[in-house]
């Protein structure tokens, strides 16, 4: 039987395990492990202007405008190269992960599977992008075109899928929803995780690049509340530097660990292994893969009931979702009750690992995605006609 050939359409660096938290890297790796031939239609040395925009917005830096001549030129150049590669190496399907910008000029009769963890409407609402009217129109149109061109739409959460259907009139028959996996090269063995003994010290781990958006202030309040309750608690913060006033002798800050460096990846893995709970009281998050990673280490995740998180965390199974309004005291109360019940805590550790083994790993994702490819090819769907209004937003170079 001939191997399936999948064209991987992205301007992002799919070989960088820091780009989009390494998700593109682990997706293409998981597909290849299923004996699927992956043809790279992008340039692994570039990153998308859309990602640069998000990065600059979060860092309060001026960004290139969506739809600007520079933006258009980059994607027209990308499209020319990608379509040439596709002619040279024909593919069964095109896989376009978070590639709404890449698809705007892309024309093909090959079926397209578009994947994302959110829509532009959701990004704009929850991430405070502060785009002007022209940029918002361009980004929304870009999303609409990607959705209309796709034969299948794959989302990592019901939250994102519902937005595609309600905000962009996506055909419900085209929509598939299943979670991402944990971005780990060498997940710990189940025996290693489940053989851990509950320590008298309650160790909390927080991993995130943005202190306030990820709820770092609430995580710190949780530490203080636990200490006030007489619980010997510690908090390790990885990935950011808290404000100067955030200080405590039981707080450890590690500003940055590079997953591409084996020694630093090992250090992060060791922090997971030693932790009692993973805490992420995030204010906005599409599908935080770090929750899957925590479960791989048998760590229950305590997080906010926002955005796409309900598709990852099941209360009492692999952690708990608390209301957006929950305080550090609320998190501390839940932790103290759970941690003081040794039998209940050990059961939660086991079921957290089970959620990773059965749902939240890339092998399971690839198995489900493989079936999506087969379904798309079986349908032999004719390419959809691009709506006529789309070129109105595209200015000539």
Order of alpha helices (4+ residues) and beta strands (2+ residues): beta-alpha-beta-alpha-alpha-beta-alpha-beta-alpha-alpha-beta-alpha-beta-alpha-beta-alpha-beta-beta-alpha-beta-alpha-beta-beta-alpha-alpha-alpha
